[in-house]
Amino acid sequence: MDNQKATNITRHAGAVSRKDRSQLLGQKGCLVWLTGLSGSGKSTIAFELERLLIERGRAAYVLDGDNIRHGLNCNLGFSDEDRAENIRRITEVAALFVDAGLITITAFISPFRADRDQARSKLADGEFFEVWVNTSLEVCEQRDPKGLYKKARAGEIADFTGIDSPYEAPNNPELAIANEQGPPREAAQQILDLLDTRGFLAPGSA
């Protein structure tokens, strides 16, 4: 990949501040970063959380790993380098959404701690919520909703996280969810309660 940086560019400041956008929406923007193995339930929980937030009258949006790879990141594979670039791009997009005042939810395997730490560094203190969807490899393989583990075990997919590529679990996530038995709504409610406790859902919290 060409990592050459653009030159002769200038950042322009708009006339509308982040505070203005937050006051309009009656909420503070933040980033909920769901991480975990393929099949752990990240996307299901993310979209359930989005629904709960909308029901509460909050402006929210999900950036899902597979969906992003259909467009913005369609030119990336699954090498370590491409995985890092995948997360770098989505981090930049998510940061823009947060700046717009949205409660932004991402659902990416994001297997490397360094990439998730880089994402955290793009947000202000307290605005990044790392949520580890802690589902065991055994359960993920049993679920295998896309048939990917079967293909990985057969050698049809290379660099598959949990099989021949590592997953680095979070050391100190804001929330760890054991997603092996409970329904997705319960998991989403745990995240909603965390956001509520931190003041991101209260009208006028901006």
Backbone as CSV, one residue per row, in Angstrom:
resi,resn,N_x,N_y,N_z,CA_x,CA_y,CA_z,C_x,C_y,C_z
1,MET,0.837,-1.190,0.000,0.000,0.000,0.000,0.877,1.246,0.000
2,ASP,0.406,2.292,-0.642,1.159,3.541,-0.719,0.842,4.375,0.515
3,ASN,1.834,4.516,1.398,1.630,5.267,2.640,2.101,6.718,2.528
4,GLN,2.368,7.157,1.307,2.839,8.517,1.113,1.757,9.509,1.516
5,LYS,2.121,10.496,2.316,1.146,11.467,2.792,0.965,12.584,1.778
6,ALA,-0.259,13.096,1.706,-0.550,14.209,0.823,0.139,15.473,1.331
7,THR,0.542,16.320,0.406,1.187,17.581,0.771,0.343,18.744,0.244
8,ASN,0.704,19.947,0.690,0.029,21.166,0.249,-1.473,21.144,0.554
9,ILE,-1.812,20.676,1.746,-3.208,20.679,2.172,-3.337,21.482,3.455
10,THR,-4.500,22.078,3.647,-4.742,22.922,4.812,-6.057,22.530,5.456
11,ARG,-6.063,22.404,6.779,-7.301,22.096,7.495,-8.134,23.365,7.635
12,HIS,-9.424,23.269,7.307,-10.319,24.418,7.391,-11.268,24.253,8.575
13,ALA,-11.425,25.292,9.337,-12.343,25.281,10.476,-13.714,25.763,10.026
14,GLY,-14.765,25.023,10.410,-16.114,25.424,10.060,-16.681,26.428,11.047
15,ALA,-17.832,26.979,10.720,-18.476,27.971,11.578,-19.343,27.322,12.652
16,VAL,-19.599,26.007,12.517,-20.415,25.275,13.480,-19.495,24.423,14.341
17,SER,-19.602,24.575,15.641,-18.721,23.844,16.544,-19.303,22.473,16.897
18,ARG,-18.450,21.649,17.473,-18.916,20.342,17.950,-19.982,20.522,19.030
19,LYS,-19.799,21.526,19.864,-20.782,21.804,20.907,-22.125,22.163,20.294
20,ASP,-22.123,22.933,19.212,-23.364,23.288,18.526,-24.099,22.036,18.055
21,ARG,-23.344,21.111,17.455,-23.971,19.887,16.940,-24.510,19.024,18.083
22,SER,-23.762,18.951,19.167,-24.204,18.162,20.312,-25.460,18.746,20.947
23,GLN,-25.517,20.063,21.046,-26.695,20.706,21.628,-27.918,20.497,20.741
24,LEU,-27.719,20.493,19.430,-28.818,20.248,18.504,-29.403,18.855,18.708
25,LEU,-28.515,17.872,18.911,-28.951,16.480,19.071,-29.342,16.143,20.510
26,GLY,-28.901,16.948,21.461,-29.189,16.669,22.858,-28.444,15.465,23.383
27,GLN,-27.247,15.229,22.877,-26.441,14.089,23.307,-24.971,14.378,23.016
28,LYS,-24.102,13.586,23.598,-22.675,13.667,23.306,-22.289,12.521,22.386
29,GLY,-21.475,12.815,21.392,-20.982,11.763,20.521,-19.967,10.905,21.257
30,CYS,-19.958,9.614,20.938,-18.968,8.705,21.498,-18.815,7.514,20.570
31,LEU,-17.819,6.690,20.851,-17.546,5.531,20.002,-17.574,4.259,20.850
32,VAL,-18.482,3.364,20.506,-18.565,2.045,21.137,-17.893,1.063,20.193
33,TRP,-16.761,0.508,20.614,-15.948,-0.343,19.741,-16.096,-1.801,20.179
34,LEU,-16.906,-2.561,19.427,-17.087,-3.975,19.729,-15.993,-4.786,19.041
35,THR,-15.295,-5.599,19.817,-14.220,-6.437,19.293,-14.420,-7.869,19.776
36,GLY,-14.022,-8.818,18.956,-14.161,-10.226,19.315,-13.995,-11.089,18.081
37,LEU,-13.949,-12.380,18.281,-13.755,-13.318,17.186,-14.917,-13.292,16.196
38,SER,-14.659,-13.778,15.003,-15.735,-13.969,14.031,-16.752,-14.934,14.623
39,GLY,-18.029,-14.578,14.547,-19.075,-15.422,15.108,-19.355,-15.174,16.575
40,SER,-18.676,-14.198,17.160,-18.876,-13.926,18.592,-20.197,-13.227,18.869
41,GLY,-20.775,-12.599,17.848,-22.053,-11.903,18.026,-21.942,-10.393,17.996
42,LYS,-20.791,-9.868,17.573,-20.553,-8.420,17.579,-21.613,-7.657,16.782
43,SER,-21.828,-8.076,15.538,-22.749,-7.342,14.668,-24.173,-7.401,15.191
44,THR,-24.591,-8.557,15.658,-25.944,-8.709,16.186,-26.160,-7.781,17.370
45,ILE,-25.187,-7.732,18.264,-25.280,-6.858,19.438,-25.253,-5.392,19.009
46,ALA,-24.382,-5.072,18.042,-24.252,-3.688,17.582,-25.574,-3.167,17.026
47,PHE,-26.235,-3.955,16.188,-27.483,-3.500,15.585,-28.623,-3.489,16.606
48,GLU,-28.561,-4.366,17.587,-29.555,-4.333,18.661,-29.366,-3.083,19.514
49,LEU,-28.098,-2.728,19.784,-27.817,-1.512,20.541,-28.295,-0.283,19.779
50,GLU,-28.052,-0.260,18.482,-28.521,0.865,17.663,-30.040,1.003,17.781
51,ARG,-30.745,-0.119,17.719,-32.206,-0.073,17.821,-32.655,0.463,19.170
52,LEU,-32.010,0.004,20.247,-32.351,0.486,21.578,-32.101,1.988,21.708
53,LEU,-31.014,2.449,21.135,-30.692,3.876,21.196,-31.717,4.708,20.428
54,ILE,-32.088,4.240,19.247,-33.086,4.964,18.461,-34.414,5.004,19.205
55,GLU,-34.760,3.900,19.869,-35.990,3.874,20.668,-35.939,4.894,21.801
56,ARG,-34.730,5.180,22.286,-34.550,6.189,23.342,-34.458,7.605,22.771
57,GLY,-34.586,7.735,21.461,-34.518,9.051,20.845,-33.109,9.557,20.650
58,ARG,-32.140,8.651,20.633,-30.746,9.024,20.447,-30.330,8.770,18.999
59,ALA,-29.465,9.606,18.474,-28.951,9.453,17.109,-27.742,8.522,17.141
60,ALA,-27.863,7.375,16.471,-26.812,6.360,16.516,-26.625,5.742,15.139
61,TYR,-25.434,5.174,14.923,-25.174,4.521,13.637,-24.129,3.431,13.821
62,VAL,-24.348,2.285,13.127,-23.425,1.158,13.196,-22.521,1.130,11.965
63,LEU,-21.226,1.010,12.219,-20.243,0.762,11.168,-19.803,-0.693,11.334
64,ASP,-20.293,-1.555,10.448,-20.065,-2.993,10.574,-18.920,-3.444,9.668
65,GLY,-18.111,-4.366,10.178,-16.925,-4.805,9.468,-17.196,-5.312,8.067
66,ASP,-18.127,-6.240,7.902,-18.435,-6.784,6.582,-18.998,-5.714,5.661
67,ASN,-19.888,-4.878,6.189,-20.496,-3.834,5.367,-19.445,-2.854,4.843
68,ILE,-18.504,-2.477,5.699,-17.463,-1.535,5.290,-16.579,-2.130,4.198
69,ARG,-16.344,-3.431,4.266,-15.506,-4.085,3.254,-16.208,-4.222,1.905
70,HIS,-17.492,-3.942,1.848,-18.189,-3.916,0.567,-17.961,-2.597,-0.175
71,GLY,-17.510,-1.578,0.539,-17.356,-0.273,-0.090,-16.026,0.367,0.215
72,LEU,-15.978,1.129,1.294,-14.793,1.897,1.656,-13.519,1.061,1.642
73,ASN,-13.583,-0.149,2.192,-12.383,-0.982,2.323,-12.417,-2.216,1.424
74,CYS,-13.086,-2.103,0.278,-13.226,-3.251,-0.610,-11.902,-3.668,-1.247
75,ASN,-10.909,-2.799,-1.187,-9.606,-3.124,-1.802,-8.630,-3.742,-0.815
76,LEU,-9.079,-4.061,0.394,-8.188,-4.609,1.410,-8.421,-6.096,1.606
77,GLY,-7.329,-6.819,1.858,-7.421,-8.239,2.174,-7.347,-8.460,3.672
78,PHE,-6.729,-9.576,4.080,-6.700,-9.926,5.492,-5.286,-10.195,6.005
79,SER,-4.301,-9.658,5.311,-2.949,-9.701,5.850,-2.887,-8.783,7.063
80,ASP,-1.845,-8.918,7.875,-1.710,-8.043,9.051,-1.694,-6.584,8.628
81,GLU,-1.010,-6.288,7.513,-0.928,-4.906,7.034,-2.309,-4.391,6.622
82,ASP,-3.049,-5.207,5.890,-4.375,-4.774,5.441,-5.359,-4.680,6.598
83,ARG,-5.232,-5.550,7.582,-6.090,-5.458,8.761,-5.850,-4.138,9.491
84,ALA,-4.577,-3.772,9.621,-4.241,-2.512,10.289,-4.799,-1.321,9.510
85,GLU,-4.703,-1.368,8.183,-5.231,-0.282,7.359,-6.757,-0.242,7.428
86,ASN,-7.376,-1.399,7.481,-8.823,-1.488,7.631,-9.280,-0.745,8.887
87,ILE,-8.600,-1.000,9.984,-8.960,-0.352,11.246,-8.595,1.126,11.230
88,ARG,-7.474,1.473,10.603,-7.095,2.889,10.528,-8.172,3.700,9.805
89,ARG,-8.639,3.185,8.681,-9.656,3.904,7.913,-10.954,4.042,8.696
90,ILE,-11.397,2.936,9.291,-12.670,3.003,10.001,-12.551,3.891,11.234
91,THR,-11.374,3.946,11.825,-11.163,4.836,12.965,-11.364,6.283,12.553
92,GLU,-10.818,6.652,11.408,-10.958,8.026,10.927,-12.421,8.350,10.640
93,VAL,-13.143,7.410,10.025,-14.561,7.627,9.731,-15.355,7.734,11.032
94,ALA,-15.086,6.815,11.962,-15.811,6.825,13.235,-15.567,8.123,13.999
95,ALA,-14.333,8.619,13.961,-14.020,9.875,14.654,-14.823,11.038,14.070
96,LEU,-15.030,11.029,12.753,-15.855,12.062,12.121,-17.313,11.954,12.587
97,PHE,-17.814,10.731,12.678,-19.185,10.530,13.145,-19.347,11.032,14.581
98,VAL,-18.363,10.742,15.419,-18.413,11.212,16.805,-18.383,12.729,16.846
99,ASP,-17.551,13.326,16.010,-17.472,14.787,15.942,-18.812,15.385,15.515
100,ALA,-19.552,14.622,14.699,-20.879,15.083,14.266,-21.923,14.941,15.368
101,GLY,-21.547,14.283,16.482,-22.446,14.151,17.611,-23.168,12.823,17.697
102,LEU,-22.825,11.872,16.823,-23.506,10.581,16.810,-22.918,9.614,17.833
103,ILE,-23.768,8.786,18.408,-23.290,7.640,19.170,-22.952,6.580,18.138
104,THR,-21.687,6.352,17.943,-21.190,5.518,16.854,-20.793,4.152,17.390
105,ILE,-21.211,3.119,16.688,-20.968,1.744,17.120,-20.208,1.023,16.012
106,THR,-19.063,0.437,16.333,-18.348,-0.345,15.339,-18.324,-1.807,15.751
107,ALA,-18.397,-2.686,14.765,-18.330,-4.128,15.005,-17.256,-4.699,14.078
108,PHE,-16.050,-4.816,14.616,-14.908,-5.324,13.862,-14.160,-6.337,14.716
109,ILE,-13.647,-7.381,14.098,-12.800,-8.307,14.840,-11.670,-7.523,15.489
110,SER,-11.046,-6.630,14.728,-9.942,-5.784,15.204,-9.036,-6.562,16.161
111,PRO,-8.288,-7.544,15.646,-7.595,-8.506,16.502,-6.387,-7.978,17.261
112,PHE,-5.851,-6.823,16.848,-4.596,-6.372,17.439,-4.815,-5.212,18.415
113,ARG,-4.238,-5.335,19.604,-4.395,-4.290,20.631,-3.878,-2.947,20.142
114,ALA,-2.760,-2.965,19.425,-2.160,-1.695,18.977,-3.125,-0.914,18.094
115,ASP,-3.874,-1.620,17.241,-4.830,-0.939,16.370,-5.993,-0.365,17.173
116,ARG,-6.461,-1.124,18.162,-7.562,-0.621,18.995,-7.092,0.544,19.862
117,ASP,-5.851,0.482,20.342,-5.306,1.597,21.128,-5.176,2.845,20.260
118,GLN,-4.808,2.642,18.987,-4.709,3.771,18.062,-6.083,4.403,17.860
119,ALA,-7.111,3.569,17.762,-8.473,4.087,17.624,-8.855,4.901,18.853
120,ARG,-8.534,4.384,20.027,-8.832,5.107,21.266,-8.157,6.473,21.288
121,SER,-6.936,6.529,20.787,-6.164,7.771,20.849,-6.763,8.881,19.989
122,LYS,-7.637,8.524,19.064,-8.268,9.518,18.197,-9.428,10.237,18.871
123,LEU,-9.878,9.694,19.997,-11.014,10.274,20.706,-10.564,10.930,22.003
124,ALA,-11.374,11.843,22.494,-11.088,12.480,23.779,-11.287,11.467,24.900
125,ASP,-10.682,11.741,26.033,-10.826,10.854,27.191,-12.304,10.639,27.522
126,GLY,-12.678,9.384,27.724,-14.039,9.062,28.107,-15.000,8.880,26.961
127,GLU,-14.555,9.094,25.725,-15.452,8.986,24.575,-15.330,7.643,23.851
128,PHE,-14.359,6.841,24.234,-14.120,5.556,23.570,-14.460,4.426,24.533
129,PHE,-15.333,3.530,24.085,-15.745,2.406,24.912,-15.359,1.107,24.202
130,GLU,-14.313,0.473,24.697,-13.917,-0.819,24.140,-14.778,-1.897,24.786
131,VAL,-15.528,-2.609,23.971,-16.423,-3.654,24.458,-15.962,-4.985,23.872
132,TRP,-15.497,-5.852,24.735,-15.007,-7.159,24.304,-16.153,-8.163,24.350
133,VAL,-16.554,-8.635,23.181,-17.562,-9.678,23.093,-16.815,-11.005,23.256
134,ASN,-16.765,-11.455,24.482,-15.894,-12.568,24.874,-16.612,-13.905,24.678
135,THR,-16.598,-14.372,23.448,-17.167,-15.671,23.109,-16.010,-16.598,22.747
136,SER,-15.976,-17.770,23.319,-14.843,-18.672,23.110,-14.740,-19.128,21.660
137,LEU,-13.538,-19.492,21.269,-13.305,-20.007,19.921,-14.185,-21.228,19.662
138,GLU,-14.327,-22.097,20.667,-15.123,-23.308,20.503,-16.572,-22.973,20.153
139,VAL,-17.148,-22.005,20.860,-18.541,-21.619,20.605,-18.655,-20.935,19.244
140,CYS,-17.689,-20.074,18.909,-17.716,-19.401,17.606,-17.658,-20.416,16.470
141,GLU,-16.828,-21.439,16.639,-16.739,-22.481,15.611,-18.032,-23.282,15.519
142,GLN,-18.673,-23.521,16.647,-19.936,-24.247,16.624,-21.006,-23.439,15.901
143,ARG,-21.001,-22.141,16.131,-21.982,-21.277,15.463,-21.663,-21.177,13.972
144,ASP,-20.443,-20.738,13.674,-19.921,-20.593,12.301,-21.004,-20.151,11.317
145,PRO,-21.653,-18.990,11.560,-22.810,-18.592,10.747,-22.497,-18.386,9.265
146,LYS,-21.239,-18.083,8.947,-20.872,-17.850,7.544,-20.070,-19.013,6.955
147,GLY,-19.849,-20.043,7.751,-19.072,-21.176,7.263,-17.590,-20.882,7.112
148,LEU,-17.114,-19.823,7.767,-15.727,-19.399,7.580,-14.741,-20.277,8.343
149,TYR,-15.118,-20.710,9.533,-14.213,-21.570,10.302,-13.985,-22.895,9.571
150,LYS,-15.040,-23.430,9.007,-14.920,-24.676,8.260,-13.949,-24.511,7.098
151,LYS,-14.063,-23.389,6.397,-13.159,-23.127,5.276,-11.734,-22.910,5.763
152,ALA,-11.591,-22.205,6.900,-10.252,-21.952,7.444,-9.587,-23.259,7.857
153,ARG,-10.343,-24.134,8.504,-9.807,-25.424,8.926,-9.414,-26.280,7.717
154,ALA,-10.100,-26.076,6.609,-9.814,-26.837,5.394,-8.697,-26.206,4.569
155,GLY,-8.173,-25.075,5.058,-7.101,-24.404,4.346,-7.553,-23.552,3.181
156,GLU,-8.858,-23.295,3.102,-9.397,-22.496,1.999,-9.307,-21.000,2.271
157,ILE,-9.148,-20.620,3.552,-9.002,-19.222,3.935,-7.721,-19.089,4.751
158,ALA,-6.845,-18.202,4.323,-5.590,-17.978,5.048,-5.736,-16.796,6.006
159,ASP,-4.875,-16.749,7.017,-4.827,-15.631,7.961,-6.165,-15.410,8.659
160,PHE,-6.818,-16.499,9.041,-8.122,-16.373,9.692,-7.925,-16.263,11.198
161,THR,-8.496,-15.213,11.768,-8.310,-14.942,13.195,-8.821,-16.099,14.054
162,GLY,-7.972,-16.519,14.980,-8.324,-17.601,15.887,-7.857,-18.955,15.408
163,ILE,-7.548,-19.057,14.106,-7.074,-20.319,13.539,-5.591,-20.225,13.217
164,ASP,-5.238,-19.387,12.241,-3.818,-19.220,11.912,-3.367,-17.764,11.972
165,SER,-4.188,-16.932,12.604,-3.829,-15.546,12.869,-4.319,-15.223,14.279
166,PRO,-3.516,-14.516,15.082,-3.858,-14.347,16.497,-4.960,-13.328,16.752
167,TYR,-5.633,-13.507,17.885,-6.533,-12.484,18.411,-6.004,-12.067,19.768
168,GLU,-5.725,-10.782,19.916,-5.193,-10.243,21.163,-6.351,-9.641,21.969
169,ALA,-6.756,-10.355,22.990,-7.894,-9.911,23.803,-7.567,-8.606,24.530
170,PRO,-8.566,-7.753,24.742,-8.334,-6.504,25.475,-7.842,-6.767,26.896
171,ASN,-6.962,-5.899,27.366,-6.471,-6.007,28.741,-7.408,-5.328,29.727
172,ASN,-7.906,-4.145,29.362,-8.771,-3.378,30.275,-9.928,-2.745,29.510
173,PRO,-10.828,-3.566,28.974,-11.964,-2.991,28.238,-12.927,-2.281,29.178
174,GLU,-13.658,-1.324,28.638,-14.699,-0.676,29.440,-15.791,-1.681,29.830
175,LEU,-15.974,-2.686,28.983,-16.995,-3.693,29.266,-16.618,-4.996,28.577
176,ALA,-16.754,-6.107,29.280,-16.563,-7.445,28.706,-17.893,-8.180,28.803
177,ILE,-18.339,-8.707,27.684,-19.627,-9.391,27.621,-19.393,-10.862,27.292
178,ALA,-19.837,-11.744,28.173,-19.782,-13.179,27.898,-21.008,-13.521,27.063
179,ASN,-20.809,-13.657,25.763,-21.944,-13.772,24.846,-22.093,-15.207,24.343
180,GLU,-22.293,-16.128,25.274,-22.417,-17.525,24.871,-23.800,-18.100,25.144
181,GLN,-24.569,-17.430,26.005,-25.890,-17.967,26.332,-26.996,-16.924,26.265
182,GLY,-26.753,-15.733,26.812,-27.800,-14.724,26.891,-28.182,-14.175,25.530
183,PRO,-29.413,-13.654,25.389,-29.854,-13.054,24.132,-29.117,-11.747,23.844
184,PRO,-28.996,-11.379,22.563,-28.288,-10.149,22.184,-28.851,-8.899,22.845
185,ARG,-30.158,-8.871,23.079,-30.766,-7.690,23.683,-30.190,-7.431,25.072
186,GLU,-29.927,-8.503,25.834,-29.354,-8.334,27.172,-27.956,-7.742,27.083
187,ALA,-27.176,-8.218,26.107,-25.831,-7.682,25.915,-25.889,-6.217,25.512
188,ALA,-26.793,-5.898,24.587,-26.945,-4.511,24.146,-27.385,-3.618,25.301
189,GLN,-28.243,-4.145,26.161,-28.722,-3.371,27.306,-27.581,-3.055,28.260
190,GLN,-26.637,-3.981,28.417,-25.475,-3.709,29.264,-24.693,-2.500,28.753
191,ILE,-24.536,-2.427,27.440,-23.808,-1.296,26.855,-24.615,-0.016,27.015
192,LEU,-25.913,-0.110,26.778,-26.791,1.057,26.929,-26.724,1.596,28.347
193,ASP,-26.746,0.695,29.328,-26.668,1.115,30.729,-25.344,1.812,31.017
194,LEU,-24.256,1.321,30.415,-22.945,1.949,30.606,-22.941,3.366,30.043
195,LEU,-23.483,3.526,28.837,-23.543,4.855,28.225,-24.412,5.798,29.052
196,ASP,-25.503,5.265,29.577,-26.408,6.068,30.400,-25.696,6.530,31.664
197,THR,-24.982,5.603,32.301,-24.244,5.925,33.532,-23.196,6.998,33.286
198,ARG,-22.574,6.955,32.108,-21.519,7.931,31.786,-22.081,9.244,31.255
199,GLY,-23.396,9.369,31.149,-24.004,10.644,30.788,-24.143,10.909,29.311
200,PHE,-24.071,9.870,28.468,-24.145,10.090,27.024,-25.573,10.048,26.481
201,LEU,-26.554,9.692,27.313,-27.911,9.571,26.830,-28.849,10.648,27.347
202,ALA,-28.433,11.364,28.377,-29.297,12.350,29.004,-29.467,13.581,28.110
203,PRO,-30.710,14.038,27.876,-30.916,15.273,27.125,-30.154,16.425,27.763
204,GLY,-29.492,17.164,26.929,-28.728,18.302,27.443,-27.375,17.917,28.005
205,SER,-26.960,16.643,27.812,-25.687,16.201,28.350,-24.505,16.792,27.625
206,ALA,-24.764,17.362,26.442,-23.669,17.966,25.694,-23.146,19.193,26.396
